[in-house]
């Protein structure tokens, strides 16, 4: 159902809404917002609410600092962790220039443009996200520590798993917001958790992922804990990934469905495109120096390969039937801007379809324990952020998918981060000061 402005205004009036958050993401995927009062909402739909774009990292210089937020009415959500009397609601917003045109850094619009290309070919993309995160204790001042909330392991139960009530609260909160969690459990690392939510269209999934991170952080804080989405918060423990489960439908039919033991040629070409292009887009899928400490261990990939069921692969085809048949991309981590990440992965798949790429043979071996004769034949994911930046700079796919200003601004930010990280004497201390609390 399409929510109209009139319906939104009526909802606000009838449901004791007192504060309205207008939200958007910066280039790095960090959520920002402005709060307005209900009587300002109608004007926000019509004219937008101004903000200082120069103060948002990577957006504009000080000479072009005025941008406007126009709420998207279909994204209305009540924030359940805020007071129920004098409710708080949130919209995701279009970011506009003063002349009403779309701002080049509106990454939500970038994803929509890629989905429009997909729609022209008759396909709809469905994405389900599996996101891992850590829960850490806080000190007497409420500041994060690096002490995990528990010492549980994979699929443990209480008392080893102390996070089950937190996950329950998160799942109920998401459900109240119209996001459907499917499974939740303790992951391999101490204090590490995972919550997976039901697949949806790509734009909704990106919106839901941003909402999910906000909900996890808010509920963790309410319980005196700190939630970390860092790719590798503990050096010798399991890293946190964002596994992207993706399928295509055409005329209501999932083209990834198996028939006679084989995928459709379209599905194979899509997977082949993602395989070929993932190294080029890795800086957008794994945007921190810390991201590259995760690769090659604890079920995180290292090589460009695929197979059925095998969790050491970059892409695996999970055991599933019917509408749940899909590909799973295992390299991304939770620090992505989901709009850029999804746009580039889908664009890579489109490249595969448009060029009728053939899917290489699967490699069903344990890639963490392989002979050098096999590993030497495989393409590796970038070993560090610097290598990933260089690949992105040379990528025609990146240039054809993202606005020039986005590429330049994003990569310049990453170059500065990589340089500062390389110059840091104590890499662990540098991570804790600059990233641990921020991502």
C-alpha positions in Angstrom: 0.0 0.0 0.0 1.3 3.4 -0.9 1.2 5.8 2.0 0.1 9.3 1.0 1.1 12.5 2.7 -2.5 13.0 3.8 -2.5 9.6 5.5 0.8 10.4 7.2 -0.5 13.7 8.6 -3.7 12.0 9.8 -1.6 9.3 11.5 0.5 11.9 13.3 -2.6 13.7 14.5 -4.4 10.6 15.8 -1.4 8.8 17.4 0.1 11.3 19.8 3.2 11.9 17.7 5.3 14.7 19.2 8.6 14.4 17.5 9.5 13.5 13.9 13.0 12.4 12.9 14.1 13.0 9.3 16.8 10.5 8.6 19.4 9.9 5.9 22.8 8.2 5.5 26.1 9.9 4.8 28.4 8.4 2.2 29.9 6.0 4.8 26.5 4.6 5.7 26.2 6.4 9.1 22.7 7.5 9.9 22.1 11.2 10.5 18.8 12.9 11.4 17.0 16.2 12.2 14.0 16.3 14.6 11.1 18.5 13.8 7.7 19.1 15.5 4.5 17.8 14.0 3.4 21.2 12.7 6.5 21.4 10.6 5.8 18.1 8.8 3.5 19.4 6.0 6.0 22.0 5.0 8.8 19.4 5.1 6.9 17.3 2.5 6.4 20.4 0.3 9.6 22.4 0.7 12.0 20.2 2.7 14.0 21.0 5.8 17.4 22.6 5.3 20.7 21.3 6.8 24.4 22.1 6.6 25.8 19.7 4.1 29.3 20.9 4.7 29.2 19.5 8.2 28.5 16.0 6.8 31.7 14.2 6.0 32.1 13.7 2.3 29.2 15.8 1.1 29.9 19.4 -0.1 32.3 22.2 0.5 31.3 25.3 2.5 30.4 27.3 -0.7 27.5 24.9 -1.4 26.4 24.0 2.0 22.6 24.1 1.7 20.7 20.9 1.1 17.2 19.9 1.9 15.5 16.8 3.4 12.1 15.7 2.0 10.6 12.8 3.9 9.5 9.7 1.9 6.0 9.0 3.3 6.2 5.3 2.7 9.0 4.9 5.2 7.1 6.1 8.2 8.0 4.1 11.3 7.3 4.5 15.0 10.4 4.1 17.1 9.3 1.6 19.8 12.4 2.3 22.0 11.3 5.9 22.5 8.4 7.0 24.9 4.9 5.7 23.9 3.4 8.9 25.2 4.5 11.7 23.0 5.6 9.3 20.3 8.6 9.6 18.1 8.4 8.6 14.4 11.0 8.5 11.7 11.1 8.9 7.9 14.0 8.2 5.5 14.4 11.2 3.3 15.2 12.3 -0.2 18.2 14.7 -0.3 17.6 17.6 -2.6 19.6 20.6 -3.9 18.1 24.1 -3.5 16.7 23.9 -7.1 14.8 20.7 -6.2 17.1 18.3 -8.1 18.5 15.2 -6.5 21.8 15.6 -4.6 24.6 13.4 -6.0 25.4 12.0 -2.5 21.9 10.7 -1.9 22.9 7.0 -1.9 19.3 5.8 -1.5 18.6 7.4 -4.9 21.6 5.6 -6.4 20.2 2.2 -5.3 16.8 3.2 -6.8 18.5 4.0 -10.1 20.2 0.6 -10.3 16.9 -1.1 -9.4 15.2 0.8 -12.2 17.8 -0.7 -14.7 17.0 -4.1 -13.3 13.2 -3.5 -13.7 13.7 -2.5 -17.3 15.0 -6.0 -17.9 12.0 -7.5 -16.1 13.6 -8.5 -12.9 13.0 -7.7 -9.2 15.8 -8.2 -6.7 15.1 -9.8 -3.3 17.6 -9.4 -0.5 17.8 -10.9 3.0 20.5 -9.7 5.3 22.3 -11.7 8.0 24.1 -9.4 10.4 26.5 -10.3 13.2 27.4 -8.0 16.1 29.1 -8.0 19.4 27.8 -7.0 22.8 30.3 -5.5 25.2 30.1 -4.4 28.8 30.3 -0.7 29.7 32.3 0.9 32.6 30.9 2.9 35.5 30.6 5.9 33.3 28.7 4.1 30.6 31.6 4.0 28.2 32.3 0.9 26.1 34.9 -1.6 27.2 36.4 -4.5 25.2 35.1 -7.0 27.7 32.5 -9.3 26.0 29.0 -9.6 27.6 29.4 -13.3 27.9 31.7 -16.2 27.0 29.2 -18.2 25.0 29.8 -19.9 21.7 27.8 -20.9 18.6 24.1 -21.6 19.3 24.7 -21.7 23.1 21.9 -21.3 25.5 21.7 -19.6 28.9 23.6 -19.3 31.2 26.5 -19.4 28.7 24.5 -17.2 26.3 23.6 -14.0 28.2 22.3 -12.2 25.1 19.1 -14.1 24.6 16.9 -11.5 26.3 18.6 -8.6 24.4 18.0 -10.5 21.1 14.4 -11.1 22.1 13.9 -7.4 22.9 15.5 -6.5 19.5 13.3 -8.9 17.6 10.1 -7.7 19.2 11.1 -4.2 18.5 11.8 -4.9 14.9 8.5 -6.8 14.5 6.7 -3.8 15.9 8.3 -1.7 13.2 7.1 -4.0 10.4 10.6 -5.7 10.0 10.3 -9.5 10.2 13.2 -11.2 12.0 13.5 -14.9 11.1 16.2 -16.3 13.3 18.4 -15.1 16.1 21.2 -16.9 18.0 24.6 -16.6 19.7 27.5 -16.6 17.3 31.0 -18.1 17.6 32.7 -15.2 19.4 32.2 -14.3 23.1 29.4 -11.8 23.2 28.8 -12.2 19.5 25.2 -12.4 18.2 23.4 -12.7 14.9 19.8 -11.7 13.9 18.6 -12.5 10.4 15.5 -10.8 8.9 13.2 -11.9 6.2 14.1 -11.1 2.6 12.3 -8.1 0.9 12.9 -5.9 -2.0 16.4 -4.4 -2.1 15.5 -0.8 -1.1 13.4 -2.0 1.8 16.2 -4.3 2.9 18.7 -1.4 2.9 16.3 0.8 4.9 15.7 -2.1 7.3 19.4 -2.7 7.8 20.0 0.9 8.8 17.0 0.7 11.2 18.3 -2.6 12.5 21.6 -1.2 13.5 19.9 1.8 15.2 17.6 -0.5 17.1 20.4 -2.8 18.3 22.5 0.1 19.5 19.5 1.7 21.3 18.4 -1.5 23.0 21.9 -2.5 24.0 22.4 0.9 25.6 19.1 0.6 27.4 20.4 -2.6 29.0 23.8 -1.0 30.0 25.7 -2.6 27.1 27.5 -1.5 24.0 26.8 -3.0 20.6 29.7 -3.1 18.1 29.4 -3.7 14.4 33.1 -3.5 13.8 34.3 -6.3 11.4 37.0 -7.5 13.8 36.6 -6.1 17.3 38.6 -8.8 19.0 41.8 -9.8 17.2 41.8 -13.5 17.9 38.1 -14.1 17.8 35.4 -14.5 15.1 34.8 -11.4 12.9 31.3 -10.0 12.2 30.0 -10.3 8.7 27.0 -9.0 6.8 26.0 -11.9 4.6 23.9 -10.7 1.6 21.4 -13.3 0.4 20.1 -12.4 -3.0 17.7 -13.8 -5.6 15.9 -12.5 -8.7 12.3 -12.9 -9.6 10.7 -12.5 -13.0 6.9 -12.5 -13.4 6.7 -13.7 -9.8 9.0 -16.6 -10.3 12.4 -17.0 -8.6 14.9 -17.5 -11.4 17.4 -18.9 -8.8 15.1 -22.0 -8.3 16.6 -25.3 -9.1 15.2 -27.3 -12.1 16.7 -30.6 -13.0 19.7 -29.9 -10.6 20.7 -26.8 -12.4 20.2 -23.0 -12.1 18.8 -21.0 -14.9 21.3 -19.4 -17.2 20.2 -16.0 -16.0 21.0 -16.9 -12.4 24.4 -18.4 -13.4 25.3 -15.3 -15.3 24.3 -13.1 -12.4 26.4 -15.1 -10.0 29.3 -15.0 -12.4 29.1 -11.2 -12.6 29.2 -10.9 -8.9 32.1 -13.3 -8.6 34.1 -11.4 -11.3 33.5 -7.9 -9.9 33.6 -8.4 -6.2 37.3 -7.5 -5.9 36.7 -4.2 -7.7 33.9 -3.2 -5.3 35.4 -4.6 -2.1 36.3 -1.1 -0.8 32.5 -0.4 -0.6 31.7 -3.8 0.9 34.6 -3.7 3.4 35.3 -0.1 4.0 37.6 -0.1 7.1 41.2 -1.0 7.6 39.9 -3.4 10.2 37.7 -5.1 7.6 40.7 -6.9 6.1 41.7 -8.5 9.4 38.5 -10.6 9.1 39.3 -12.3 5.8 40.5 -15.9 5.6 39.5 -17.2 9.0 36.4 -18.0 11.1 34.3 -18.6 8.0 35.2 -15.3 6.3 36.3 -15.7 2.7 39.7 -15.0 1.2 39.4 -16.2 -2.4 37.1 -15.6 -5.3 35.2 -18.9 -5.6 31.8 -20.5 -5.1 30.1 -23.8 -4.3 27.0 -25.2 -2.7 26.8 -25.1 1.1 30.5 -24.5 1.7 31.0 -21.6 4.2 34.6 -21.0 3.2 33.6 -19.6 -0.2 33.0 -16.1 -1.3 29.6 -17.1 -2.7 27.7 -20.2 -1.6 24.4 -21.5 -2.6 22.6 -22.4 0.6 20.6 -25.6 0.9 17.0 -24.4 0.2 14.0 -25.1 -2.0 11.4 -23.0 -3.9 11.4 -19.3 -3.2 14.2 -19.5 -0.7 16.8 -20.6 -3.3 19.4 -17.9 -3.5 23.1 -16.9 -3.6 24.8 -15.8 -0.5 27.7 -13.3 -0.7 29.8 -13.7 2.4 32.5 -11.0 2.1 30.7 -7.8 3.2 30.7 -6.6 6.8 28.3 -4.5 8.8 30.1 -1.2 8.3 28.9 -0.8 4.7 26.7 1.9 3.4 23.9 -0.6 2.4 22.6 1.5 -0.5 26.0 1.6 -2.2 26.8 -2.0 -1.4 23.5 -3.3 -2.7 23.7 -1.1 -5.8 27.2 -2.3 -6.7 26.4 -6.0 -6.1 23.3 -5.8 -8.2 25.1 -3.9 -10.9 27.8 -6.6 -10.9 25.1 -9.2 -11.4 23.5 -7.2 -14.2 26.9 -7.0 -15.8 27.0 -10.8 -15.8 23.6 -11.0 -17.4 24.3 -8.4 -20.0 27.5 -10.1 -21.0 26.1 -13.6 -20.8 28.9 -14.7 -18.5 29.4 -18.4 -17.8 29.7 -19.5 -14.2 33.1 -21.1 -13.5 33.3 -24.6 -12.0 32.5 -24.7 -8.3 35.3 -25.5 -5.9 34.0 -27.5 -3.0 37.1 -27.7 -0.8 38.0 -26.2 2.6 39.7 -23.0 1.5 41.2 -22.5 4.9 43.3 -25.7 4.5 44.2 -26.0 0.8 47.3 -26.9 -1.0 49.4 -24.1 -2.6 48.8 -25.7 -6.0 45.1 -24.7 -5.6 45.4 -21.4 -3.9 47.9 -20.1 -6.5 45.3 -20.5 -9.2 42.6 -18.5 -7.3 42.0 -14.8 -7.4 42.3 -13.3 -3.9 40.2 -10.6 -2.3 42.2 -7.4 -1.6 44.6 -7.9 1.3 44.1 -4.4 2.7 42.2 -1.2 2.2 44.9 0.3 0.0 44.7 -2.5 -2.5 40.9 -2.3 -2.5 41.0 1.4 -3.2 43.3 0.9 -6.2 41.0 -1.8 -7.7 38.0 0.5 -7.3 39.8 3.4 -9.0 40.4 1.2 -12.1 36.8 -0.3 -12.1 34.5 0.5 -15.1 31.7 -1.1 -13.1 32.1 1.4 -10.3 32.3 4.3 -12.8 29.2 3.1 -14.5 27.2 2.6 -11.3 28.1 5.6 -9.0 28.2 9.3 -9.7 31.7 10.7 -10.2 31.4 12.9 -7.1 30.5 9.9 -4.9 33.5 7.9 -6.2 35.9 10.8 -5.7 34.6 11.8 -2.3 34.3 8.2 -0.9 37.7 7.1 -2.1 39.4 10.3 -0.9 38.0 9.7 2.6 39.3 6.1 2.5 42.7 7.1 1.3 43.1 9.4 4.3 41.9 6.6 6.6 44.3 4.1 5.1 47.3 6.5 5.3 46.5 7.4 8.9 46.2 3.7 9.8 49.5 2.8 8.1 51.3 5.6 10.0 49.8 4.6 13.4 52.4 3.0 15.6 49.9 0.8 17.5 47.3 -0.4 15.1 45.1 -1.9 17.8 45.1 1.3 19.9 44.4 3.3 16.7 41.4 1.1 15.9 40.0 1.4 19.4 40.3 5.2 19.4 39.0 5.8 15.9 36.7 3.0 15.0 35.5 0.8 17.9 33.0 3.3 19.2 32.0 4.7 15.9 30.9 1.9 13.6 
